[in-house]
């Protein structure tokens, strides 16, 4: 096994660890909201399925990420 193989093995293990960490956090997290915590608009079902513990609609989330918490 050369250096490239070892580096790939380490990177693969880090990816697996990150995925396992994400899945455990998702499984143990509070349920997502049906309505945005900021504006009260309904959060679309597809967004709730994609982000299990979603708290905001896409518009409010983008504002939060751009401007930070108010």
PyMOL Python script that loads the backbone (N, CA, C, O; Angstrom):
from pymol import cmd

cmd.read_pdbstr("""\
ATOM      1  N   UNK A   1       0.851  -1.172   0.000  1.00  0.00           N
ATOM      2  CA  UNK A   1       0.000   0.000   0.000  1.00  0.00           C
ATOM      3  C   UNK A   1       0.901   1.241   0.000  1.00  0.00           C
ATOM      4  O   UNK A   1       1.766   1.392   0.863  1.00  0.00           O
ATOM      5  N   UNK A   2       0.687   2.121  -0.975  1.00  0.00           N
ATOM      6  CA  UNK A   2       1.512   3.334  -1.045  1.00  0.00           C
ATOM      7  C   UNK A   2       0.801   4.509  -0.358  1.00  0.00           C
ATOM      8  O   UNK A   2      -0.297   4.362   0.179  1.00  0.00           O
ATOM      9  N   UNK A   3       1.451   5.664  -0.391  1.00  0.00           N
ATOM     10  CA  UNK A   3       0.912   6.844   0.299  1.00  0.00           C
ATOM     11  C   UNK A   3      -0.460   7.251  -0.230  1.00  0.00           C
ATOM     12  O   UNK A   3      -1.328   7.650   0.546  1.00  0.00           O
ATOM     13  N   UNK A   4      -0.661   7.155  -1.530  1.00  0.00           N
ATOM     14  CA  UNK A   4      -1.951   7.532  -2.118  1.00  0.00           C
ATOM     15  C   UNK A   4      -3.063   6.614  -1.616  1.00  0.00           C
ATOM     16  O   UNK A   4      -4.166   7.074  -1.321  1.00  0.00           O
ATOM     17  N   UNK A   5      -2.773   5.320  -1.519  1.00  0.00           N
ATOM     18  CA  UNK A   5      -3.767   4.370  -1.012  1.00  0.00           C
ATOM     19  C   UNK A   5      -4.109   4.660   0.451  1.00  0.00           C
ATOM     20  O   UNK A   5      -5.275   4.612   0.841  1.00  0.00           O
ATOM     21  N   UNK A   6      -3.093   4.958   1.252  1.00  0.00           N
ATOM     22  CA  UNK A   6      -3.327   5.277   2.660  1.00  0.00           C
ATOM     23  C   UNK A   6      -4.148   6.565   2.795  1.00  0.00           C
ATOM     24  O   UNK A   6      -5.059   6.644   3.619  1.00  0.00           O
ATOM     25  N   UNK A   7      -3.820   7.561   1.987  1.00  0.00           N
ATOM     26  CA  UNK A   7      -4.565   8.821   2.029  1.00  0.00           C
ATOM     27  C   UNK A   7      -6.023   8.596   1.642  1.00  0.00           C
ATOM     28  O   UNK A   7      -6.923   9.160   2.264  1.00  0.00           O
ATOM     29  N   UNK A   8      -6.260   7.780   0.624  1.00  0.00           N
ATOM     30  CA  UNK A   8      -7.634   7.479   0.205  1.00  0.00           C
ATOM     31  C   UNK A   8      -8.374   6.736   1.302  1.00  0.00           C
ATOM     32  O   UNK A   8      -9.543   7.024   1.560  1.00  0.00           O
ATOM     33  N   UNK A   9      -7.719   5.793   1.947  1.00  0.00           N
ATOM     34  CA  UNK A   9      -8.359   5.041   3.030  1.00  0.00           C
ATOM     35  C   UNK A   9      -8.740   5.971   4.182  1.00  0.00           C
ATOM     36  O   UNK A   9      -9.820   5.837   4.758  1.00  0.00           O
ATOM     37  N   UNK A  10      -7.865   6.902   4.513  1.00  0.00           N
ATOM     38  CA  UNK A  10      -8.157   7.861   5.586  1.00  0.00           C
ATOM     39  C   UNK A  10      -9.329   8.758   5.191  1.00  0.00           C
ATOM     40  O   UNK A  10     -10.225   9.001   5.999  1.00  0.00           O
ATOM     41  N   UNK A  11      -9.324   9.245   3.960  1.00  0.00           N
ATOM     42  CA  UNK A  11     -10.414  10.103   3.482  1.00  0.00           C
ATOM     43  C   UNK A  11     -11.737   9.346   3.475  1.00  0.00           C
ATOM     44  O   UNK A  11     -12.768   9.891   3.871  1.00  0.00           O
ATOM     45  N   UNK A  12     -11.713   8.095   3.029  1.00  0.00           N
ATOM     46  CA  UNK A  12     -12.930   7.281   3.021  1.00  0.00           C
ATOM     47  C   UNK A  12     -13.466   7.079   4.433  1.00  0.00           C
ATOM     48  O   UNK A  12     -14.675   7.149   4.655  1.00  0.00           O
ATOM     49  N   UNK A  13     -12.573   6.829   5.387  1.00  0.00           N
ATOM     50  CA  UNK A  13     -12.999   6.633   6.773  1.00  0.00           C
ATOM     51  C   UNK A  13     -13.607   7.914   7.344  1.00  0.00           C
ATOM     52  O   UNK A  13     -14.607   7.865   8.061  1.00  0.00           O
ATOM     53  N   UNK A  14     -13.003   9.055   7.027  1.00  0.00           N
ATOM     54  CA  UNK A  14     -13.552  10.335   7.499  1.00  0.00           C
ATOM     55  C   UNK A  14     -14.945  10.570   6.918  1.00  0.00           C
ATOM     56  O   UNK A  14     -15.836  11.053   7.617  1.00  0.00           O
ATOM     57  N   UNK A  15     -15.134  10.227   5.637  1.00  0.00           N
ATOM     58  CA  UNK A  15     -16.453  10.367   5.012  1.00  0.00           C
ATOM     59  C   UNK A  15     -17.478   9.477   5.710  1.00  0.00           C
ATOM     60  O   UNK A  15     -18.598   9.909   5.983  1.00  0.00           O
ATOM     61  N   UNK A  16     -17.092   8.235   5.997  1.00  0.00           N
ATOM     62  CA  UNK A  16     -18.001   7.304   6.670  1.00  0.00           C
ATOM     63  C   UNK A  16     -18.347   7.799   8.076  1.00  0.00           C
ATOM     64  O   UNK A  16     -19.498   7.711   8.504  1.00  0.00           O
ATOM     65  N   UNK A  17     -17.351   8.317   8.787  1.00  0.00           N
ATOM     66  CA  UNK A  17     -17.589   8.849  10.133  1.00  0.00           C
ATOM     67  C   UNK A  17     -18.531  10.049  10.095  1.00  0.00           C
ATOM     68  O   UNK A  17     -19.426  10.169  10.931  1.00  0.00           O
ATOM     69  N   UNK A  18     -18.327  10.937   9.121  1.00  0.00           N
ATOM     70  CA  UNK A  18     -19.180  12.121   8.996  1.00  0.00           C
ATOM     71  C   UNK A  18     -20.617  11.719   8.676  1.00  0.00           C
ATOM     72  O   UNK A  18     -21.559  12.292   9.226  1.00  0.00           O
ATOM     73  N   UNK A  19     -20.789  10.744   7.796  1.00  0.00           N
ATOM     74  CA  UNK A  19     -22.128  10.272   7.449  1.00  0.00           C
ATOM     75  C   UNK A  19     -22.804   9.639   8.661  1.00  0.00           C
ATOM     76  O   UNK A  19     -23.976   9.908   8.926  1.00  0.00           O
ATOM     77  N   UNK A  20     -22.083   8.807   9.392  1.00  0.00           N
ATOM     78  CA  UNK A  20     -22.648   8.175  10.585  1.00  0.00           C
ATOM     79  C   UNK A  20     -23.041   9.227  11.621  1.00  0.00           C
ATOM     80  O   UNK A  20     -24.089   9.115  12.257  1.00  0.00           O
ATOM     81  N   UNK A  21     -22.208  10.240  11.788  1.00  0.00           N
ATOM     82  CA  UNK A  21     -22.506  11.321  12.728  1.00  0.00           C
ATOM     83  C   UNK A  21     -23.772  12.066  12.303  1.00  0.00           C
ATOM     84  O   UNK A  21     -24.641  12.349  13.128  1.00  0.00           O
ATOM     85  N   UNK A  22     -23.865  12.375  11.024  1.00  0.00           N
ATOM     86  CA  UNK A  22     -25.043  13.077  10.505  1.00  0.00           C
ATOM     87  C   UNK A  22     -26.307  12.240  10.707  1.00  0.00           C
ATOM     88  O   UNK A  22     -27.335  12.762  11.137  1.00  0.00           O
ATOM     89  N   UNK A  23     -26.232  10.957  10.402  1.00  0.00           N
ATOM     90  CA  UNK A  23     -27.406  10.098  10.538  1.00  0.00           C
ATOM     91  C   UNK A  23     -27.843   9.971  11.991  1.00  0.00           C
ATOM     92  O   UNK A  23     -29.041   9.943  12.275  1.00  0.00           O
ATOM     93  N   UNK A  24     -26.892   9.893  12.913  1.00  0.00           N
ATOM     94  CA  UNK A  24     -27.271   9.786  14.324  1.00  0.00           C
ATOM     95  C   UNK A  24     -27.898  11.089  14.813  1.00  0.00           C
ATOM     96  O   UNK A  24     -28.846  11.056  15.598  1.00  0.00           O
ATOM     97  N   UNK A  25     -27.387  12.229  14.366  1.00  0.00           N
ATOM     98  CA  UNK A  25     -27.973  13.509  14.758  1.00  0.00           C
ATOM     99  C   UNK A  25     -29.377  13.655  14.184  1.00  0.00           C
ATOM    100  O   UNK A  25     -30.278  14.158  14.855  1.00  0.00           O
ATOM    101  N   UNK A  26     -29.558  13.218  12.953  1.00  0.00           N
ATOM    102  CA  UNK A  26     -30.865  13.307  12.307  1.00  0.00           C
ATOM    103  C   UNK A  26     -31.870  12.409  13.012  1.00  0.00           C
ATOM    104  O   UNK A  26     -33.017  12.801  13.226  1.00  0.00           O
ATOM    105  N   UNK A  27     -31.441  11.209  13.372  1.00  0.00           N
ATOM    106  CA  UNK A  27     -32.344  10.264  14.026  1.00  0.00           C
ATOM    107  C   UNK A  27     -32.754  10.748  15.411  1.00  0.00           C
ATOM    108  O   UNK A  27     -33.864  10.464  15.861  1.00  0.00           O
ATOM    109  N   UNK A  28     -31.876  11.471  16.089  1.00  0.00           N
ATOM    110  CA  UNK A  28     -32.141  11.915  17.457  1.00  0.00           C
ATOM    111  C   UNK A  28     -32.628  13.356  17.544  1.00  0.00           C
ATOM    112  O   UNK A  28     -32.796  13.886  18.642  1.00  0.00           O
ATOM    113  N   UNK A  29     -32.855  13.991  16.409  1.00  0.00           N
ATOM    114  CA  UNK A  29     -33.229  15.405  16.432  1.00  0.00           C
ATOM    115  C   UNK A  29     -34.732  15.570  16.590  1.00  0.00           C
ATOM    116  O   UNK A  29     -35.509  14.638  16.382  1.00  0.00           O
ATOM    117  N   UNK A  30     -35.116  16.778  16.964  1.00  0.00           N
ATOM    118  CA  UNK A  30     -36.536  17.068  17.107  1.00  0.00           C
ATOM    119  C   UNK A  30     -37.185  17.062  15.731  1.00  0.00           C
ATOM    120  O   UNK A  30     -36.516  17.318  14.730  1.00  0.00           O
ATOM    121  N   UNK A  31     -38.480  16.773  15.670  1.00  0.00           N
ATOM    122  CA  UNK A  31     -39.141  16.741  14.365  1.00  0.00           C
ATOM    123  C   UNK A  31     -39.173  18.127  13.732  1.00  0.00           C
ATOM    124  O   UNK A  31     -39.203  19.147  14.421  1.00  0.00           O
ATOM    125  N   UNK A  32     -39.166  18.136  12.425  1.00  0.00           N
ATOM    126  CA  UNK A  32     -39.222  19.400  11.709  1.00  0.00           C
ATOM    127  C   UNK A  32     -40.582  20.061  11.862  1.00  0.00           C
ATOM    128  O   UNK A  32     -41.564  19.436  12.264  1.00  0.00           O
ATOM    129  N   UNK A  33     -40.605  21.321  11.534  1.00  0.00           N
ATOM    130  CA  UNK A  33     -41.832  22.106  11.637  1.00  0.00           C
ATOM    131  C   UNK A  33     -42.618  22.010  10.335  1.00  0.00           C
ATOM    132  O   UNK A  33     -42.046  21.768   9.272  1.00  0.00           O
ATOM    133  N   UNK A  34     -43.902  22.196  10.422  1.00  0.00           N
ATOM    134  CA  UNK A  34     -44.725  22.282   9.217  1.00  0.00           C
ATOM    135  C   UNK A  34     -44.829  23.726   8.745  1.00  0.00           C
ATOM    136  O   UNK A  34     -45.132  23.994   7.583  1.00  0.00           O
ATOM    137  N   UNK A  35     -44.570  24.666   9.680  1.00  0.00           N
ATOM    138  CA  UNK A  35     -44.616  26.094   9.355  1.00  0.00           C
ATOM    139  C   UNK A  35     -43.335  26.764   9.836  1.00  0.00           C
ATOM    140  O   UNK A  35     -42.773  26.388  10.865  1.00  0.00           O
ATOM    141  N   UNK A  36     -42.889  27.742   9.093  1.00  0.00           N
ATOM    142  CA  UNK A  36     -41.636  28.451   9.361  1.00  0.00           C
ATOM    143  C   UNK A  36     -41.643  29.101  10.745  1.00  0.00           C
ATOM    144  O   UNK A  36     -42.624  29.727  11.147  1.00  0.00           O
ATOM    145  N   UNK A  37     -40.532  28.940  11.465  1.00  0.00           N
ATOM    146  CA  UNK A  37     -40.394  29.529  12.800  1.00  0.00           C
ATOM    147  C   UNK A  37     -40.320  31.050  12.743  1.00  0.00           C
ATOM    148  O   UNK A  37     -40.603  31.717  13.737  1.00  0.00           O
ATOM    149  N   UNK A  38     -39.943  31.605  11.597  1.00  0.00           N
ATOM    150  CA  UNK A  38     -39.782  33.054  11.486  1.00  0.00           C
ATOM    151  C   UNK A  38     -41.009  33.750  10.903  1.00  0.00           C
ATOM    152  O   UNK A  38     -41.515  34.706  11.490  1.00  0.00           O
ATOM    153  N   UNK A  39     -41.486  33.283   9.761  1.00  0.00           N
ATOM    154  CA  UNK A  39     -42.584  33.997   9.087  1.00  0.00           C
ATOM    155  C   UNK A  39     -43.938  33.307   9.219  1.00  0.00           C
ATOM    156  O   UNK A  39     -44.973  33.930   8.979  1.00  0.00           O
ATOM    157  N   UNK A  40     -43.944  32.032   9.596  1.00  0.00           N
ATOM    158  CA  UNK A  40     -45.198  31.311   9.764  1.00  0.00           C
ATOM    159  C   UNK A  40     -45.743  30.667   8.508  1.00  0.00           C
ATOM    160  O   UNK A  40     -46.749  29.960   8.566  1.00  0.00           O
ATOM    161  N   UNK A  41     -45.095  30.899   7.360  1.00  0.00           N
ATOM    162  CA  UNK A  41     -45.553  30.260   6.123  1.00  0.00           C
ATOM    163  C   UNK A  41     -45.344  28.750   6.208  1.00  0.00           C
ATOM    164  O   UNK A  41     -44.461  28.269   6.917  1.00  0.00           O
ATOM    165  N   UNK A  42     -46.171  28.017   5.473  1.00  0.00           N
ATOM    166  CA  UNK A  42     -46.027  26.565   5.444  1.00  0.00           C
ATOM    167  C   UNK A  42     -44.715  26.180   4.757  1.00  0.00           C
ATOM    168  O   UNK A  42     -44.342  26.764   3.740  1.00  0.00           O
ATOM    169  N   UNK A  43     -44.028  25.198   5.322  1.00  0.00           N
ATOM    170  CA  UNK A  43     -42.800  24.673   4.721  1.00  0.00           C
ATOM    171  C   UNK A  43     -43.215  23.527   3.804  1.00  0.00           C
ATOM    172  O   UNK A  43     -43.866  22.587   4.260  1.00  0.00           O
ATOM    173  N   UNK A  44     -42.851  23.583   2.517  1.00  0.00           N
ATOM    174  CA  UNK A  44     -43.261  22.537   1.583  1.00  0.00           C
ATOM    175  C   UNK A  44     -42.813  21.138   2.036  1.00  0.00           C
ATOM    176  O   UNK A  44     -41.740  20.966   2.614  1.00  0.00           O
ATOM    177  N   UNK A  45     -43.660  20.161   1.758  1.00  0.00           N
ATOM    178  CA  UNK A  45     -43.398  18.774   2.142  1.00  0.00           C
ATOM    179  C   UNK A  45     -42.039  18.293   1.637  1.00  0.00           C
ATOM    180  O   UNK A  45     -41.314  17.622   2.371  1.00  0.00           O
ATOM    181  N   UNK A  46     -41.688  18.622   0.411  1.00  0.00           N
ATOM    182  CA  UNK A  46     -40.404  18.159  -0.145  1.00  0.00           C
ATOM    183  C   UNK A  46     -39.229  18.702   0.662  1.00  0.00           C
ATOM    184  O   UNK A  46     -38.233  18.002   0.847  1.00  0.00           O
ATOM    185  N   UNK A  47     -39.332  19.940   1.143  1.00  0.00           N
ATOM    186  CA  UNK A  47     -38.263  20.505   1.980  1.00  0.00           C
ATOM    187  C   UNK A  47     -38.215  19.790   3.328  1.00  0.00           C
ATOM    188  O   UNK A  47     -37.132  19.507   3.841  1.00  0.00           O
ATOM    189  N   UNK A  48     -39.373  19.499   3.900  1.00  0.00           N
ATOM    190  CA  UNK A  48     -39.416  18.788   5.184  1.00  0.00           C
ATOM    191  C   UNK A  48     -38.842  17.387   5.056  1.00  0.00           C
ATOM    192  O   UNK A  48     -38.211  16.890   5.989  1.00  0.00           O
ATOM    193  N   UNK A  49     -39.051  16.746   3.918  1.00  0.00           N
ATOM    194  CA  UNK A  49     -38.492  15.407   3.701  1.00  0.00           C
ATOM    195  C   UNK A  49     -36.982  15.467   3.494  1.00  0.00           C
ATOM    196  O   UNK A  49     -36.253  14.594   3.966  1.00  0.00           O
ATOM    197  N   UNK A  50     -36.516  16.489   2.796  1.00  0.00           N
ATOM    198  CA  UNK A  50     -35.085  16.616   2.499  1.00  0.00           C
ATOM    199  C   UNK A  50     -34.282  17.017   3.730  1.00  0.00           C
ATOM    200  O   UNK A  50     -33.123  16.627   3.872  1.00  0.00           O
ATOM    201  N   UNK A  51     -34.899  17.799   4.624  1.00  0.00           N
ATOM    202  CA  UNK A  51     -34.219  18.299   5.826  1.00  0.00           C
ATOM    203  C   UNK A  51     -35.098  17.929   7.017  1.00  0.00           C
ATOM    204  O   UNK A  51     -35.995  18.688   7.383  1.00  0.00           O
ATOM    205  N   UNK A  52     -34.846  16.762   7.628  1.00  0.00           N
ATOM    206  CA  UNK A  52     -35.756  16.228   8.641  1.00  0.00           C
ATOM    207  C   UNK A  52     -36.075  17.159   9.812  1.00  0.00           C
ATOM    208  O   UNK A  52     -37.196  17.110  10.319  1.00  0.00           O
ATOM    209  N   UNK A  53     -35.161  17.990  10.256  1.00  0.00           N
ATOM    210  CA  UNK A  53     -35.459  18.867  11.396  1.00  0.00           C
ATOM    211  C   UNK A  53     -35.537  20.333  10.971  1.00  0.00           C
ATOM    212  O   UNK A  53     -35.136  21.231  11.712  1.00  0.00           O
ATOM    213  N   UNK A  54     -36.051  20.554   9.782  1.00  0.00           N
ATOM    214  CA  UNK A  54     -36.141  21.905   9.226  1.00  0.00           C
ATOM    215  C   UNK A  54     -36.964  22.811  10.147  1.00  0.00           C
ATOM    216  O   UNK A  54     -37.966  22.389  10.725  1.00  0.00           O
ATOM    217  N   UNK A  55     -36.521  24.054  10.269  1.00  0.00           N
ATOM    218  CA  UNK A  55     -37.195  25.018  11.134  1.00  0.00           C
ATOM    219  C   UNK A  55     -37.703  26.236  10.372  1.00  0.00           C
ATOM    220  O   UNK A  55     -38.575  26.955  10.861  1.00  0.00           O
ATOM    221  N   UNK A  56     -37.158  26.475   9.164  1.00  0.00           N
ATOM    222  CA  UNK A  56     -37.505  27.680   8.411  1.00  0.00           C
ATOM    223  C   UNK A  56     -37.822  27.351   6.952  1.00  0.00           C
ATOM    224  O   UNK A  56     -37.348  26.355   6.405  1.00  0.00           O
ATOM    225  N   UNK A  57     -38.635  28.209   6.339  1.00  0.00           N
ATOM    226  CA  UNK A  57     -38.862  28.114   4.897  1.00  0.00           C
ATOM    227  C   UNK A  57     -37.563  28.519   4.191  1.00  0.00           C
ATOM    228  O   UNK A  57     -36.660  29.074   4.817  1.00  0.00           O
ATOM    229  N   UNK A  58     -37.474  28.247   2.924  1.00  0.00           N
ATOM    230  CA  UNK A  58     -36.234  28.517   2.186  1.00  0.00           C
ATOM    231  C   UNK A  58     -35.903  30.004   2.181  1.00  0.00           C
ATOM    232  O   UNK A  58     -34.733  30.370   2.294  1.00  0.00           O
ATOM    233  N   UNK A  59     -36.903  30.862   2.053  1.00  0.00           N
ATOM    234  CA  UNK A  59     -36.638  32.305   2.025  1.00  0.00           C
ATOM    235  C   UNK A  59     -36.040  32.790   3.347  1.00  0.00           C
ATOM    236  O   UNK A  59     -35.045  33.515   3.352  1.00  0.00           O
ATOM    237  N   UNK A  60     -36.643  32.392   4.457  1.00  0.00           N
ATOM    238  CA  UNK A  60     -36.126  32.820   5.765  1.00  0.00           C
ATOM    239  C   UNK A  60     -34.759  32.202   6.047  1.00  0.00           C
ATOM    240  O   UNK A  60     -33.907  32.850   6.655  1.00  0.00           O
ATOM    241  N   UNK A  61     -34.537  30.961   5.618  1.00  0.00           N
ATOM    242  CA  UNK A  61     -33.237  30.329   5.827  1.00  0.00           C
ATOM    243  C   UNK A  61     -32.159  31.057   5.039  1.00  0.00           C
ATOM    244  O   UNK A  61     -31.056  31.268   5.542  1.00  0.00           O
ATOM    245  N   UNK A  62     -32.474  31.444   3.802  1.00  0.00           N
ATOM    246  CA  UNK A  62     -31.499  32.189   2.998  1.00  0.00           C
ATOM    247  C   UNK A  62     -31.186  33.543   3.630  1.00  0.00           C
ATOM    248  O   UNK A  62     -30.029  33.963   3.649  1.00  0.00           O
ATOM    249  N   UNK A  63     -32.200  34.223   4.144  1.00  0.00           N
ATOM    250  CA  UNK A  63     -31.965  35.501   4.828  1.00  0.00           C
ATOM    251  C   UNK A  63     -31.077  35.303   6.055  1.00  0.00           C
ATOM    252  O   UNK A  63     -30.160  36.087   6.296  1.00  0.00           O
ATOM    253  N   UNK A  64     -31.352  34.256   6.827  1.00  0.00           N
ATOM    254  CA  UNK A  64     -30.553  33.967   8.016  1.00  0.00           C
ATOM    255  C   UNK A  64     -29.098  33.698   7.648  1.00  0.00           C
ATOM    256  O   UNK A  64     -28.185  34.197   8.306  1.00  0.00           O
ATOM    257  N   UNK A  65     -28.881  32.906   6.596  1.00  0.00           N
ATOM    258  CA  UNK A  65     -27.517  32.577   6.189  1.00  0.00           C
ATOM    259  C   UNK A  65     -26.789  33.791   5.630  1.00  0.00           C
ATOM    260  O   UNK A  65     -25.574  33.913   5.783  1.00  0.00           O
ATOM    261  N   UNK A  66     -27.524  34.687   4.985  1.00  0.00           N
ATOM    262  CA  UNK A  66     -26.892  35.868   4.398  1.00  0.00           C
ATOM    263  C   UNK A  66     -26.605  36.938   5.447  1.00  0.00           C
ATOM    264  O   UNK A  66     -25.496  37.469   5.501  1.00  0.00           O
ATOM    265  N   UNK A  67     -27.590  37.255   6.274  1.00  0.00           N
ATOM    266  CA  UNK A  67     -27.482  38.366   7.218  1.00  0.00           C
ATOM    267  C   UNK A  67     -27.143  37.935   8.641  1.00  0.00           C
ATOM    268  O   UNK A  67     -26.715  38.756   9.451  1.00  0.00           O
ATOM    269  N   UNK A  68     -27.331  36.656   8.949  1.00  0.00           N
ATOM    270  CA  UNK A  68     -27.126  36.187  10.317  1.00  0.00           C
ATOM    271  C   UNK A  68     -28.364  36.447  11.154  1.00  0.00           C
ATOM    272  O   UNK A  68     -29.318  37.064  10.680  1.00  0.00           O
ATOM    273  N   UNK A  69     -28.358  35.981  12.401  1.00  0.00           N
ATOM    274  CA  UNK A  69     -29.534  36.193  13.252  1.00  0.00           C
ATOM    275  C   UNK A  69     -29.756  37.677  13.526  1.00  0.00           C
ATOM    276  O   UNK A  69     -28.805  38.438  13.706  1.00  0.00           O
ATOM    277  N   UNK A  70     -30.995  38.065  13.552  1.00  0.00           N
ATOM    278  CA  UNK A  70     -31.327  39.474  13.809  1.00  0.00           C
ATOM    279  C   UNK A  70     -31.489  39.739  15.282  1.00  0.00           C
ATOM    280  O   UNK A  70     -31.769  40.870  15.678  1.00  0.00           O
TER     281      UNK A  70
END
""", "prot")
cmd.dss("prot")
cmd.show_as("cartoon", "prot")
cmd.util.cbc("prot")
cmd.orient("prot")
